[in-house]
Amino acid sequence: MQHKVALYTFGVFVEPADHAANAGFHERNDPNLAAVERAAGFVARSGYEDEPGPSCWGKQVFPRFYIERGDGWSPSTLSVWIDLESPMAFAYFGLHAEALSRGREWFRKPEWPPYVAWWVTSEHRPDWSEAVERHEFMHDHGPSARAFNFKQPFDARGDETSIDRDKVKALADRNAGLMPAYR
């Protein structure tokens, strides 16, 4: 049975979502979502309720760390990748890496994991509720085969593993040829 990596990310803005301080985030959001769909190893991502784009994978919910300030949402993503190295190559290089480098301008310093990864079978599409449950599980119990991060990854059999850094670099180089830098 073939497996893929599910990845959930979550952040909380320092200011309400529509505050001018978040303009840089909003300017980069659509280009980043377009770039992820061209990234090496990307399989699919959930869209968001009542927004154009991919279908939403279940009702969008947020972890208990969510702070409601009248804007009704917090930045989060849910995606599926062919392996561990592919989301790393996208997240830490290129367009998305530039946005990450500015994250302190937009997001509260988290007291929770900023992301969680876990393995799913090729036939399984994770939903928002599953993602939130895995996220909270990792926060409460630390990385494990059930919910992990790139610092302490597990393989699809549930064994601790390591990231192939050379593969990450090769994938990042491939992505760089497909994606323009943010201007």
Secondary structure, 3 states (H helix, E strand, C coil): CCEEEEEEEECCECCCCCCHHHHHHHHHHHHHHHHHCCCCCEEEECCCCCCCCCCCCCCCCCCCCCCCCCCCCCCEEEEEECCCHHHHHHHCCHHHHHHHHCHHHHECCCCCCCEEEEEEECCCCCCHHHHHHHHHHHHHHCCCCCCECCCCCECCCCCECCCCHHHHHHHHHHHHHHCCCCC
